[in-house]
């Protein structure tokens, strides 16, 4: 199966990782993607995650 990227979303927060993961889960639930990937980085004191939404071709 081949996937194509449909869109990307950024989630940023300055709380702890657990709170940040809750925000990511809420966004994913809101988007209801068929497939997705999450990349998370910490930049000083700000958590930043990119959610890439994909669908099958």
Secondary structure, DSSP 4 states (H G I P E B T S, - for coil): --EEEEEEEEEEESS-HHHHHHHHHHHHHHHT-SEEEEEEEEETTEEEEEEEEEEE-
